[in-house]
């Protein structure tokens, strides 16, 4: 299985997505989703934690099954093509629930929040005992 995810700042060109993921796609994907995020995702509230809101209007998720090892590169290329087609509308920040591959740890956060999380990591977990798939390093 190969997948890609990303956040989109604004309304995208549906034709750009359909060209690479529609029925005429070179290699069909299992699923390509665009989810609208406004509403509660866009409302910043102090109780929402480090990521108080998501500064993107949409999130994209594309996934393809690899039924045989020799098809892995074709599926990965099709997933990447979807990502590239939507790149002009990519948001700076990434919604981590959809980040299935390693990302720059600063990607989901504002600069101020990321530096605050690094200071907290240094104060609370200097030995890096607490781990995650998207680690935040200490300031040490």
N, CA, C and O atoms as CSV, one atom per row, in Angstrom:
chain,resi,resn,atom,element,x,y,z
A,1,UNK,N,N,0.848,-1.160,0.000
A,1,UNK,CA,C,0.000,0.000,0.000
A,1,UNK,C,C,0.901,1.233,0.000
A,1,UNK,O,O,1.865,1.303,0.762
A,2,UNK,N,N,0.593,2.172,-0.830
A,2,UNK,CA,C,1.327,3.428,-0.905
A,2,UNK,C,C,0.333,4.561,-0.790
A,2,UNK,O,O,-0.758,4.500,-1.357
A,3,UNK,N,N,0.708,5.598,-0.054
A,3,UNK,CA,C,-0.216,6.705,0.121
A,3,UNK,C,C,0.506,8.014,0.236
A,3,UNK,O,O,1.716,8.072,0.456
A,4,UNK,N,N,-0.262,9.064,0.082
A,4,UNK,CA,C,0.239,10.426,0.240
A,4,UNK,C,C,-0.849,11.240,0.891
A,4,UNK,O,O,-2.034,10.924,0.780
A,5,UNK,N,N,-0.444,12.274,1.560
A,5,UNK,CA,C,-1.415,13.160,2.195
A,5,UNK,C,C,-0.870,14.572,2.153
A,5,UNK,O,O,0.339,14.783,2.053
A,6,UNK,N,N,-1.759,15.523,2.229
A,6,UNK,CA,C,-1.347,16.912,2.254
A,6,UNK,C,C,-2.513,17.802,2.608
A,6,UNK,O,O,-3.668,17.380,2.549
A,7,UNK,N,N,-2.215,19.020,2.972
A,7,UNK,CA,C,-3.234,20.011,3.285
A,7,UNK,C,C,-3.247,21.042,2.166
A,7,UNK,O,O,-2.202,21.380,1.611
A,8,UNK,N,N,-4.434,21.540,1.838
A,8,UNK,CA,C,-4.590,22.507,0.757
A,8,UNK,C,C,-5.142,23.803,1.311
A,8,UNK,O,O,-6.100,23.797,2.085
A,9,UNK,N,N,-4.538,24.922,0.915
A,9,UNK,CA,C,-4.925,26.225,1.446
A,9,UNK,C,C,-6.252,26.725,0.918
A,9,UNK,O,O,-7.003,27.372,1.647
A,10,UNK,N,N,-6.550,26.441,-0.319
A,10,UNK,CA,C,-7.725,27.048,-0.928
A,10,UNK,C,C,-8.370,26.069,-1.890
A,10,UNK,O,O,-7.890,24.955,-2.099
A,11,UNK,N,N,-9.459,26.516,-2.461
A,11,UNK,CA,C,-10.145,25.687,-3.440
A,11,UNK,C,C,-9.166,25.341,-4.548
A,11,UNK,O,O,-8.437,26.208,-5.030
A,12,UNK,N,N,-9.147,24.125,-4.939
A,12,UNK,CA,C,-8.208,23.612,-5.924
A,12,UNK,C,C,-8.888,23.475,-7.282
A,12,UNK,O,O,-10.101,23.647,-7.401
A,13,UNK,N,N,-8.117,23.175,-8.271
A,13,UNK,CA,C,-8.632,22.928,-9.611
A,13,UNK,C,C,-9.000,21.454,-9.705
A,13,UNK,O,O,-8.118,20.598,-9.772
A,14,UNK,N,N,-10.283,21.151,-9.709
A,14,UNK,CA,C,-10.730,19.758,-9.737
A,14,UNK,C,C,-10.214,19.039,-10.977
A,14,UNK,O,O,-9.932,17.842,-10.921
A,15,UNK,N,N,-10.087,19.746,-12.088
A,15,UNK,CA,C,-9.591,19.106,-13.307
A,15,UNK,C,C,-8.170,18.588,-13.126
A,15,UNK,O,O,-7.827,17.532,-13.659
A,16,UNK,N,N,-7.342,19.313,-12.386
A,16,UNK,CA,C,-5.968,18.864,-12.141
A,16,UNK,C,C,-5.967,17.533,-11.408
A,16,UNK,O,O,-5.146,16.662,-11.696
A,17,UNK,N,N,-6.875,17.372,-10.469
A,17,UNK,CA,C,-6.975,16.116,-9.723
A,17,UNK,C,C,-7.561,15.014,-10.596
A,17,UNK,O,O,-7.042,13.898,-10.606
A,18,UNK,N,N,-8.608,15.301,-11.311
A,18,UNK,CA,C,-9.260,14.287,-12.152
A,18,UNK,C,C,-8.314,13.783,-13.238
A,18,UNK,O,O,-8.341,12.602,-13.582
A,19,UNK,N,N,-7.480,14.665,-13.777
A,19,UNK,CA,C,-6.533,14.254,-14.815
A,19,UNK,C,C,-5.583,13.160,-14.336
A,19,UNK,O,O,-5.225,12.274,-15.112
A,20,UNK,N,N,-5.176,13.208,-13.083
A,20,UNK,CA,C,-4.212,12.213,-12.589
A,20,UNK,C,C,-4.849,11.101,-11.768
A,20,UNK,O,O,-4.233,10.053,-11.574
A,21,UNK,N,N,-6.061,11.307,-11.285
A,21,UNK,CA,C,-6.661,10.297,-10.409
A,21,UNK,C,C,-8.003,9.778,-10.915
A,21,UNK,O,O,-8.587,8.882,-10.305
A,22,UNK,N,N,-8.493,10.323,-12.009
A,22,UNK,CA,C,-9.785,9.901,-12.534
A,22,UNK,C,C,-9.702,8.580,-13.281
A,22,UNK,O,O,-8.698,7.872,-13.206
A,23,UNK,N,N,-10.759,8.261,-13.997
A,23,UNK,CA,C,-10.847,6.967,-14.682
A,23,UNK,C,C,-9.800,6.792,-15.770
A,23,UNK,O,O,-9.517,5.663,-16.170
A,24,UNK,N,N,-9.226,7.871,-16.254
A,24,UNK,CA,C,-8.188,7.768,-17.284
A,24,UNK,C,C,-6.782,7.738,-16.702
A,24,UNK,O,O,-5.807,7.836,-17.447
A,25,UNK,N,N,-6.662,7.607,-15.407
A,25,UNK,CA,C,-5.342,7.584,-14.759
A,25,UNK,C,C,-4.524,6.409,-15.277
A,25,UNK,O,O,-5.061,5.348,-15.598
A,26,UNK,N,N,-3.216,6.622,-15.351
A,26,UNK,CA,C,-2.323,5.571,-15.838
A,26,UNK,C,C,-2.419,4.320,-14.973
A,26,UNK,O,O,-2.423,3.201,-15.487
A,27,UNK,N,N,-2.495,4.508,-13.679
A,27,UNK,CA,C,-2.615,3.376,-12.754
A,27,UNK,C,C,-3.653,3.770,-11.712
A,27,UNK,O,O,-3.410,4.688,-10.929
A,28,UNK,N,N,-4.799,3.104,-11.682
A,28,UNK,CA,C,-5.875,3.528,-10.775
A,28,UNK,C,C,-5.497,3.357,-9.303
A,28,UNK,O,O,-4.836,2.393,-8.917
A,29,UNK,N,N,-5.931,4.308,-8.511
A,29,UNK,CA,C,-5.704,4.254,-7.069
A,29,UNK,C,C,-6.962,3.747,-6.382
A,29,UNK,O,O,-8.066,3.869,-6.912
A,30,UNK,N,N,-6.784,3.182,-5.207
A,30,UNK,CA,C,-7.907,2.666,-4.441
A,30,UNK,C,C,-8.824,3.798,-3.998
A,30,UNK,O,O,-10.048,3.679,-4.066
A,31,UNK,N,N,-8.223,4.899,-3.543
A,31,UNK,CA,C,-9.018,6.007,-3.030
A,31,UNK,C,C,-8.230,7.308,-3.128
A,31,UNK,O,O,-7.032,7.349,-2.848
A,32,UNK,N,N,-8.916,8.355,-3.526
A,32,UNK,CA,C,-8.374,9.709,-3.481
A,32,UNK,C,C,-9.452,10.562,-2.832
A,32,UNK,O,O,-10.567,10.665,-3.344
A,33,UNK,N,N,-9.116,11.166,-1.711
A,33,UNK,CA,C,-10.104,11.937,-0.956
A,33,UNK,C,C,-9.662,13.385,-0.804
A,33,UNK,O,O,-8.481,13.673,-0.606
A,34,UNK,N,N,-10.616,14.276,-0.897
A,34,UNK,CA,C,-10.435,15.672,-0.524
A,34,UNK,C,C,-11.475,15.944,0.544
A,34,UNK,O,O,-12.676,15.846,0.288
A,35,UNK,N,N,-11.027,16.280,1.719
A,35,UNK,CA,C,-11.951,16.531,2.829
A,35,UNK,C,C,-11.941,18.008,3.177
A,35,UNK,O,O,-10.883,18.621,3.321
A,36,UNK,N,N,-13.115,18.560,3.307
A,36,UNK,CA,C,-13.272,19.964,3.666
A,36,UNK,C,C,-13.019,20.108,5.163
A,36,UNK,O,O,-13.581,19.354,5.957
A,37,UNK,N,N,-12.184,21.063,5.557
A,37,UNK,CA,C,-11.774,21.174,6.956
A,37,UNK,C,C,-12.322,22.379,7.694
A,37,UNK,O,O,-12.126,22.493,8.904
A,38,UNK,N,N,-12.984,23.259,7.021
A,38,UNK,CA,C,-13.448,24.435,7.742
A,38,UNK,C,C,-14.469,24.011,8.790
A,38,UNK,O,O,-14.739,22.820,8.940
A,39,UNK,N,N,-15.015,24.931,9.485
A,39,UNK,CA,C,-15.884,24.585,10.607
A,39,UNK,C,C,-15.029,24.444,11.848
A,39,UNK,O,O,-14.189,25.303,12.116
A,40,UNK,N,N,-15.217,23.400,12.596
A,40,UNK,CA,C,-14.488,23.218,13.860
A,40,UNK,C,C,-12.977,23.136,13.672
A,40,UNK,O,O,-12.230,23.606,14.530
A,41,UNK,N,N,-12.514,22.558,12.584
A,41,UNK,CA,C,-11.072,22.481,12.355
A,41,UNK,C,C,-10.446,23.867,12.232
A,41,UNK,O,O,-9.286,24.051,12.603
A,42,UNK,N,N,-11.178,24.826,11.727
A,42,UNK,CA,C,-10.641,26.160,11.521
A,42,UNK,C,C,-10.853,27.120,12.673
A,42,UNK,O,O,-10.372,28.252,12.626
A,43,UNK,N,N,-11.559,26.695,13.700
A,43,UNK,CA,C,-11.838,27.584,14.838
A,43,UNK,C,C,-10.789,27.390,15.925
A,43,UNK,O,O,-10.762,26.358,16.595
A,44,UNK,N,N,-9.939,28.371,16.092
A,44,UNK,CA,C,-8.904,28.303,17.127
A,44,UNK,C,C,-9.531,28.549,18.495
A,44,UNK,O,O,-10.261,29.519,18.703
A,45,UNK,N,N,-9.228,27.652,19.411
A,45,UNK,CA,C,-9.679,27.796,20.794
A,45,UNK,C,C,-8.518,27.420,21.706
A,45,UNK,O,O,-7.748,26.512,21.392
A,46,UNK,N,N,-8.393,28.097,22.806
A,46,UNK,CA,C,-7.268,27.861,23.709
A,46,UNK,C,C,-7.248,26.434,24.231
A,46,UNK,O,O,-6.169,25.908,24.503
A,47,UNK,N,N,-8.369,25.803,24.378
A,47,UNK,CA,C,-8.415,24.436,24.917
A,47,UNK,C,C,-8.087,23.358,23.872
A,47,UNK,O,O,-8.064,22.170,24.195
A,48,UNK,N,N,-7.838,23.764,22.640
A,48,UNK,CA,C,-7.582,22.802,21.569
A,48,UNK,C,C,-6.161,22.241,21.572
A,48,UNK,O,O,-5.857,21.371,20.756
A,49,UNK,N,N,-5.302,22.693,22.438
A,49,UNK,CA,C,-3.951,22.149,22.518
A,49,UNK,C,C,-2.963,22.882,21.626
A,49,UNK,O,O,-3.206,24.014,21.208
A,50,UNK,N,N,-1.847,22.222,21.340
A,50,UNK,CA,C,-0.765,22.858,20.582
A,50,UNK,C,C,-1.202,23.252,19.172
A,50,UNK,O,O,-0.756,24.271,18.644
A,51,UNK,N,N,-2.057,22.462,18.576
A,51,UNK,CA,C,-2.582,22.782,17.250
A,51,UNK,C,C,-4.024,23.224,17.437
A,51,UNK,O,O,-4.953,22.424,17.331
A,52,UNK,N,N,-4.195,24.508,17.715
A,52,UNK,CA,C,-5.528,24.997,18.080
A,52,UNK,C,C,-6.482,25.051,16.897
A,52,UNK,O,O,-7.699,25.042,17.082
A,53,UNK,N,N,-5.948,25.107,15.696
A,53,UNK,CA,C,-6.775,25.055,14.492
A,53,UNK,C,C,-5.891,24.610,13.331
A,53,UNK,O,O,-4.664,24.614,13.432
A,54,UNK,N,N,-6.518,24.235,12.253
A,54,UNK,CA,C,-5.779,23.839,11.054
A,54,UNK,C,C,-5.954,24.935,10.018
A,54,UNK,O,O,-7.072,25.264,9.621
A,55,UNK,N,N,-4.836,25.493,9.588
A,55,UNK,CA,C,-4.867,26.611,8.648
A,55,UNK,C,C,-4.864,26.105,7.209
A,55,UNK,O,O,-3.978,26.437,6.422
A,56,UNK,N,N,-5.858,25.307,6.883
A,56,UNK,CA,C,-6.042,24.798,5.525
A,56,UNK,C,C,-7.527,24.569,5.327
A,56,UNK,O,O,-8.252,24.270,6.276
A,57,UNK,N,N,-7.970,24.710,4.106
A,57,UNK,CA,C,-9.386,24.499,3.835
A,57,UNK,C,C,-9.711,23.046,3.518
A,57,UNK,O,O,-10.843,22.598,3.703
A,58,UNK,N,N,-8.704,22.309,3.035
A,58,UNK,CA,C,-8.926,20.925,2.634
A,58,UNK,C,C,-7.744,20.072,3.064
A,58,UNK,O,O,-6.646,20.576,3.298
A,59,UNK,N,N,-7.985,18.787,3.164
A,59,UNK,CA,C,-6.911,17.826,3.330
A,59,UNK,C,C,-7.091,16.781,2.232
A,59,UNK,O,O,-8.212,16.388,1.909
A,60,UNK,N,N,-5.975,16.340,1.669
A,60,UNK,CA,C,-5.994,15.367,0.589
A,60,UNK,C,C,-5.381,14.070,1.081
A,60,UNK,O,O,-4.425,14.071,1.857
A,61,UNK,N,N,-5.944,12.970,0.622
A,61,UNK,CA,C,-5.436,11.652,0.978
A,61,UNK,C,C,-5.557,10.772,-0.253
A,61,UNK,O,O,-6.646,10.643,-0.812
A,62,UNK,N,N,-4.475,10.170,-0.682
A,62,UNK,CA,C,-4.486,9.271,-1.836
A,62,UNK,C,C,-3.834,7.961,-1.433
A,62,UNK,O,O,-2.786,7.955,-0.786
A,63,UNK,N,N,-4.450,6.858,-1.811
A,63,UNK,CA,C,-3.929,5.550,-1.438
A,63,UNK,C,C,-4.089,4.569,-2.594
A,63,UNK,O,O,-5.100,4.571,-3.296
A,64,UNK,N,N,-3.085,3.746,-2.775
A,64,UNK,CA,C,-3.129,2.719,-3.804
A,64,UNK,C,C,-2.642,1.398,-3.243
A,64,UNK,O,O,-1.708,1.363,-2.442
A,65,UNK,N,N,-3.263,0.330,-3.658
A,65,UNK,CA,C,-2.865,-1.011,-3.224
A,65,UNK,C,C,-1.754,-1.527,-4.139
A,65,UNK,O,O,-1.730,-1.238,-5.336
A,66,UNK,N,N,-0.845,-2.288,-3.559
A,66,UNK,CA,C,0.246,-2.904,-4.311
A,66,UNK,C,C,0.012,-4.415,-4.272
A,66,UNK,O,O,0.471,-5.085,-3.347
A,67,UNK,N,N,-0.699,-4.957,-5.267
A,67,UNK,CA,C,-1.028,-6.382,-5.236
A,67,UNK,C,C,0.157,-7.299,-5.531
A,67,UNK,O,O,0.115,-8.488,-5.216
A,68,UNK,N,N,1.208,-6.753,-6.130
A,68,UNK,CA,C,2.410,-7.534,-6.427
A,68,UNK,C,C,3.615,-6.605,-6.306
A,68,UNK,O,O,3.532,-5.431,-6.668
A,69,UNK,N,N,4.733,-7.122,-5.800
A,69,UNK,CA,C,5.910,-6.269,-5.578
A,69,UNK,C,C,6.346,-5.472,-6.807
A,69,UNK,O,O,6.812,-4.340,-6.674
A,70,UNK,N,N,6.202,-6.042,-7.983
A,70,UNK,CA,C,6.650,-5.345,-9.189
A,70,UNK,C,C,5.780,-4.129,-9.540
A,70,UNK,O,O,6.149,-3.335,-10.406
A,71,UNK,N,N,4.635,-3.983,-8.876
A,71,UNK,CA,C,3.751,-2.845,-9.125
A,71,UNK,C,C,3.966,-1.696,-8.141
A,71,UNK,O,O,3.349,-0.639,-8.273
A,72,UNK,N,N,4.832,-1.899,-7.164
A,72,UNK,CA,C,5.029,-0.875,-6.137
A,72,UNK,C,C,5.448,0.469,-6.719
A,72,UNK,O,O,4.901,1.505,-6.340
A,73,UNK,N,N,6.401,0.464,-7.624
A,73,UNK,CA,C,6.871,1.746,-8.165
A,73,UNK,C,C,5.785,2.437,-8.992
A,73,UNK,O,O,5.706,3.665,-8.986
A,74,UNK,N,N,4.951,1.681,-9.699
A,74,UNK,CA,C,3.868,2.285,-10.485
A,74,UNK,C,C,2.827,2.927,-9.579
A,74,UNK,O,O,2.352,4.028,-9.857
A,75,UNK,N,N,2.475,2.246,-8.501
A,75,UNK,CA,C,1.495,2.797,-7.563
A,75,UNK,C,C,2.073,4.034,-6.887
A,75,UNK,O,O,1.388,5.050,-6.764
A,76,UNK,N,N,3.319,3.959,-6.451
A,76,UNK,CA,C,3.958,5.106,-5.806
A,76,UNK,C,C,4.023,6.296,-6.760
A,76,UNK,O,O,3.810,7.435,-6.347
A,77,UNK,N,N,4.313,6.040,-8.019
A,77,UNK,CA,C,4.376,7.123,-9.002
A,77,UNK,C,C,3.008,7.769,-9.194
A,77,UNK,O,O,2.916,8.987,-9.350
A,78,UNK,N,N,1.940,6.965,-9.184
A,78,UNK,CA,C,0.599,7.524,-9.351
A,78,UNK,C,C,0.196,8.350,-8.133
A,78,UNK,O,O,-0.407,9.415,-8.271
A,79,UNK,N,N,0.528,7.860,-6.950
A,79,UNK,CA,C,0.250,8.612,-5.726
A,79,UNK,C,C,1.016,9.935,-5.750
A,79,UNK,O,O,0.466,10.980,-5.405
A,80,UNK,N,N,2.270,9.887,-6.152
A,80,UNK,CA,C,3.087,11.104,-6.243
A,80,UNK,C,C,2.523,12.065,-7.287
A,80,UNK,O,O,2.575,13.281,-7.099
A,81,UNK,N,N,1.988,11.537,-8.377
A,81,UNK,CA,C,1.393,12.387,-9.413
A,81,UNK,C,C,0.199,13.164,-8.865
A,81,UNK,O,O,0.005,14.330,-9.211
A,82,UNK,N,N,-0.597,12.527,-8.016
A,82,UNK,CA,C,-1.730,13.213,-7.387
A,82,UNK,C,C,-1.211,14.351,-6.514
A,82,UNK,O,O,-1.721,15.470,-6.565
A,83,UNK,N,N,-0.197,14.051,-5.716
A,83,UNK,CA,C,0.387,15.067,-4.838
A,83,UNK,C,C,0.934,16.250,-5.641
A,83,UNK,O,O,0.718,17.407,-5.279
A,84,UNK,N,N,1.631,15.953,-6.715
A,84,UNK,CA,C,2.216,17.007,-7.549
A,84,UNK,C,C,1.143,17.834,-8.257
A,84,UNK,O,O,1.306,19.043,-8.428
A,85,UNK,N,N,0.049,17.192,-8.668
A,85,UNK,CA,C,-1.030,17.920,-9.341
A,85,UNK,C,C,-1.664,18.953,-8.420
A,85,UNK,O,O,-2.132,19.997,-8.877
A,86,UNK,N,N,-1.678,18.663,-7.128
A,86,UNK,CA,C,-2.285,19.575,-6.161
A,86,UNK,C,C,-1.264,20.484,-5.474
A,86,UNK,O,O,-1.633,21.298,-4.627
A,87,UNK,N,N,0.003,20.352,-5.829
A,87,UNK,CA,C,1.070,21.136,-5.190
A,87,UNK,C,C,0.850,22.648,-5.239
A,87,UNK,O,O,1.200,23.325,-4.272
A,88,UNK,N,N,0.294,23.212,-6.305
A,88,UNK,CA,C,0.094,24.667,-6.309
A,88,UNK,C,C,-0.817,25.168,-5.188
A,88,UNK,O,O,-0.792,26.353,-4.853
A,89,UNK,N,N,-1.609,24.289,-4.617
A,89,UNK,CA,C,-2.541,24.683,-3.565
A,89,UNK,C,C,-2.115,24.156,-2.197
A,89,UNK,O,O,-2.886,24.227,-1.240
A,90,UNK,N,N,-0.907,23.633,-2.096
A,90,UNK,CA,C,-0.449,23.026,-0.841
A,90,UNK,C,C,-0.328,24.067,0.269
A,90,UNK,O,O,0.166,25.174,0.054
A,91,UNK,N,N,-0.783,23.692,1.441
A,91,UNK,CA,C,-0.664,24.549,2.623
A,91,UNK,C,C,0.687,24.304,3.285
A,91,UNK,O,O,1.291,23.247,3.103
A,92,UNK,N,N,1.150,25.268,4.041
A,92,UNK,CA,C,2.434,25.129,4.744
A,92,UNK,C,C,2.358,24.075,5.838
A,92,UNK,O,O,3.300,23.308,6.040
A,93,UNK,N,N,1.241,24.043,6.537
A,93,UNK,CA,C,1.115,23.137,7.673
A,93,UNK,C,C,0.415,21.850,7.270
A,93,UNK,O,O,-0.487,21.854,6.433
A,94,UNK,N,N,0.844,20.750,7.877
A,94,UNK,CA,C,0.326,19.422,7.561
A,94,UNK,C,C,-0.546,18.905,8.692
A,94,UNK,O,O,-0.196,19.052,9.863
A,95,UNK,N,N,-1.660,18.311,8.358
A,95,UNK,CA,C,-2.530,17.659,9.330
A,95,UNK,C,C,-1.924,16.292,9.635
A,95,UNK,O,O,-1.978,15.394,8.794
A,96,UNK,N,N,-1.350,16.122,10.819
A,96,UNK,CA,C,-0.571,14.924,11.137
A,96,UNK,C,C,-1.362,13.624,11.106
A,96,UNK,O,O,-0.772,12.568,10.877
A,97,UNK,N,N,-2.656,13.657,11.324
A,97,UNK,CA,C,-3.431,12.416,11.270
A,97,UNK,C,C,-3.381,11.789,9.886
A,97,UNK,O,O,-3.631,10.592,9.742
A,98,UNK,N,N,-3.066,12.568,8.877
A,98,UNK,CA,C,-2.972,12.046,7.520
A,98,UNK,C,C,-1.525,11.884,7.061
A,98,UNK,O,O,-1.294,11.481,5.921
A,99,UNK,N,N,-0.566,12.179,7.893
A,99,UNK,CA,C,0.850,12.092,7.518
A,99,UNK,C,C,1.352,10.676,7.769
A,99,UNK,O,O,1.711,10.325,8.893
A,100,UNK,N,N,1.375,9.881,6.731
A,100,UNK,CA,C,1.785,8.482,6.847
A,100,UNK,C,C,3.259,8.273,6.538
A,100,UNK,O,O,3.772,7.164,6.691
A,101,UNK,N,N,3.937,9.308,6.113
A,101,UNK,CA,C,5.361,9.219,5.822
A,101,UNK,C,C,6.088,10.262,6.670
A,101,UNK,O,O,5.468,11.223,7.125
A,102,UNK,N,N,7.374,10.088,6.884
A,102,UNK,CA,C,8.110,11.058,7.701
A,102,UNK,C,C,7.992,12.477,7.143
A,102,UNK,O,O,8.037,12.692,5.932
A,103,UNK,N,N,7.842,13.418,8.039
A,103,UNK,CA,C,7.696,14.834,7.690
A,103,UNK,C,C,8.678,15.652,8.503
A,103,UNK,O,O,9.175,15.204,9.536
A,104,UNK,N,N,8.947,16.830,8.035
A,104,UNK,CA,C,9.689,17.784,8.841
A,104,UNK,C,C,8.863,17.998,10.106
A,104,UNK,O,O,7.685,18.340,10.009
A,105,UNK,N,N,9.446,17.807,11.290
A,105,UNK,CA,C,8.658,17.908,12.517
A,105,UNK,C,C,8.017,19.272,12.734
A,105,UNK,O,O,7.071,19.386,13.514
A,106,UNK,N,N,8.502,20.290,12.074
A,106,UNK,CA,C,7.914,21.619,12.241
A,106,UNK,C,C,6.684,21.824,11.358
A,106,UNK,O,O,5.966,22.809,11.527
A,107,UNK,N,N,6.432,20.916,10.425
A,107,UNK,CA,C,5.373,21.097,9.429
A,107,UNK,C,C,3.987,21.380,9.997
A,107,UNK,O,O,3.320,22.281,9.488
A,108,UNK,N,N,3.515,20.676,11.010
A,108,UNK,CA,C,2.140,20.945,11.441
A,108,UNK,C,C,1.976,22.196,12.291
A,108,UNK,O,O,0.857,22.681,12.454
A,109,UNK,N,N,3.040,22.719,12.822
A,109,UNK,CA,C,2.949,23.779,13.829
A,109,UNK,C,C,3.319,25.144,13.276
A,109,UNK,O,O,4.044,25.252,12.287
A,110,UNK,N,N,2.816,26.178,13.920
A,110,UNK,CA,C,3.347,27.511,13.653
A,110,UNK,C,C,4.752,27.544,14.250
A,110,UNK,O,O,5.076,26.719,15.104
A,111,UNK,N,N,5.577,28.470,13.820
A,111,UNK,CA,C,6.946,28.553,14.346
A,111,UNK,C,C,6.942,28.735,15.859
A,111,UNK,O,O,7.716,28.088,16.564
A,112,UNK,N,N,6.081,29.606,16.357
A,112,UNK,CA,C,6.004,29.866,17.798
A,112,UNK,C,C,5.623,28.593,18.561
A,112,UNK,O,O,6.228,28.284,19.587
A,113,UNK,N,N,4.639,27.866,18.074
A,113,UNK,CA,C,4.204,26.639,18.750
A,113,UNK,C,C,5.285,25.580,18.703
A,113,UNK,O,O,5.524,24.903,19.703
A,114,UNK,N,N,5.949,25.417,17.563
A,114,UNK,CA,C,7.003,24.416,17.438
A,114,UNK,C,C,8.137,24.690,18.428
A,114,UNK,O,O,8.622,23.764,19.078
A,115,UNK,N,N,8.558,25.931,18.547
A,115,UNK,CA,C,9.634,26.263,19.494
A,115,UNK,C,C,9.178,26.043,20.938
A,115,UNK,O,O,9.964,25.610,21.781
A,116,UNK,N,N,7.918,26.340,21.219
A,116,UNK,CA,C,7.383,26.086,22.568
A,116,UNK,C,C,7.375,24.585,22.854
A,116,UNK,O,O,7.740,24.177,23.957
A,117,UNK,N,N,6.970,23.755,21.898
A,117,UNK,CA,C,6.965,22.303,22.088
A,117,UNK,C,C,8.378,21.764,22.285
A,117,UNK,O,O,8.585,20.841,23.074
A,118,UNK,N,N,9.339,22.325,21.583
A,118,UNK,CA,C,10.733,21.901,21.768
A,118,UNK,C,C,11.231,22.253,23.169
A,118,UNK,O,O,11.946,21.467,23.790
A,119,UNK,N,N,10.856,23.427,23.665
A,119,UNK,CA,C,11.253,23.805,25.034
A,119,UNK,C,C,10.603,22.867,26.054
A,119,UNK,O,O,11.248,22.460,27.021
A,120,UNK,N,N,9.344,22.526,25.845
A,120,UNK,CA,C,8.651,21.591,26.750
A,120,UNK,C,C,9.326,20.229,26.698
A,120,UNK,O,O,9.543,19.613,27.741
A,121,UNK,N,N,9.663,19.748,25.508
A,121,UNK,CA,C,10.341,18.456,25.353
A,121,UNK,C,C,11.663,18.463,26.125
A,121,UNK,O,O,11.995,17.481,26.790
A,122,UNK,N,N,12.402,19.541,26.044
A,122,UNK,CA,C,13.675,19.654,26.762
A,122,UNK,C,C,13.463,19.614,28.270
A,122,UNK,O,O,14.219,18.960,28.987
A,123,UNK,N,N,12.447,20.305,28.748
A,123,UNK,CA,C,12.192,20.379,30.192
A,123,UNK,C,C,11.621,19.082,30.748
A,123,UNK,O,O,11.992,18.668,31.846
A,124,UNK,N,N,10.734,18.441,30.016
A,124,UNK,CA,C,9.993,17.295,30.537
A,124,UNK,C,C,10.627,15.959,30.154
A,124,UNK,O,O,10.539,14.999,30.920
A,125,UNK,N,N,11.258,15.879,28.998
A,125,UNK,CA,C,11.776,14.606,28.493
A,125,UNK,C,C,13.167,14.769,27.875
A,125,UNK,O,O,13.347,14.507,26.686
A,126,UNK,N,N,14.149,15.199,28.671
A,126,UNK,CA,C,15.486,15.439,28.117
A,126,UNK,C,C,16.170,14.170,27.605
A,126,UNK,O,O,17.067,14.252,26.766
A,127,UNK,N,N,15.756,12.991,28.103
A,127,UNK,CA,C,16.367,11.734,27.665
A,127,UNK,C,C,15.637,11.100,26.484
A,127,UNK,O,O,15.979,9.994,26.067
A,128,UNK,N,N,14.647,11.784,25.950
A,128,UNK,CA,C,13.903,11.333,24.768
A,128,UNK,C,C,13.264,9.956,24.968
A,128,UNK,O,O,13.350,9.082,24.105
A,129,UNK,N,N,12.624,9.786,26.125
A,129,UNK,CA,C,11.932,8.535,26.438
A,129,UNK,C,C,10.595,8.465,25.696
A,129,UNK,O,O,10.208,7.404,25.207
A,130,UNK,N,N,9.904,9.580,25.615
A,130,UNK,CA,C,8.609,9.631,24.937
A,130,UNK,C,C,8.862,9.734,23.434
A,130,UNK,O,O,9.546,10.648,22.972
A,131,UNK,N,N,8.306,8.791,22.679
A,131,UNK,CA,C,8.533,8.729,21.235
A,131,UNK,C,C,7.213,8.830,20.480
A,131,UNK,O,O,6.146,8.517,21.009
A,132,UNK,N,N,7.312,9.268,19.252
A,132,UNK,CA,C,6.136,9.295,18.387
A,132,UNK,C,C,6.589,9.105,16.944
A,132,UNK,O,O,7.784,9.131,16.649
A,133,UNK,N,N,5.636,8.918,16.059
A,133,UNK,CA,C,5.965,8.789,14.639
A,133,UNK,C,C,6.407,10.109,14.029
A,133,UNK,O,O,7.039,10.129,12.972
A,134,UNK,N,N,6.081,11.198,14.684
A,134,UNK,CA,C,6.455,12.529,14.217
A,134,UNK,C,C,7.139,13.252,15.381
A,134,UNK,O,O,6.550,14.142,15.993
A,135,UNK,N,N,8.384,12.868,15.685
A,135,UNK,CA,C,9.046,13.365,16.891
A,135,UNK,C,C,9.387,14.849,16.849
A,135,UNK,O,O,9.674,15.428,15.801
A,136,UNK,N,N,9.343,15.423,18.023
A,136,UNK,CA,C,9.817,16.791,18.233
A,136,UNK,C,C,11.076,16.665,19.072
A,136,UNK,O,O,11.053,16.068,20.148
A,137,UNK,N,N,12.163,17.221,18.588
A,137,UNK,CA,C,13.422,17.109,19.312
A,137,UNK,C,C,13.527,18.199,20.364
A,137,UNK,O,O,12.892,19.250,20.270
A,138,UNK,N,N,14.341,17.921,21.362
A,138,UNK,CA,C,14.557,18.915,22.409
A,138,UNK,C,C,15.455,20.026,21.868
A,138,UNK,O,O,16.011,19.915,20.776
A,139,UNK,N,N,15.584,21.080,22.638
A,139,UNK,CA,C,16.431,22.203,22.222
A,139,UNK,C,C,17.889,21.982,22.574
A,139,UNK,O,O,18.732,22.818,22.250
A,140,UNK,N,N,18.204,20.877,23.231
A,140,UNK,CA,C,19.594,20.592,23.625
A,140,UNK,C,C,20.444,20.215,22.434
A,140,UNK,O,O,21.635,19.945,22.586
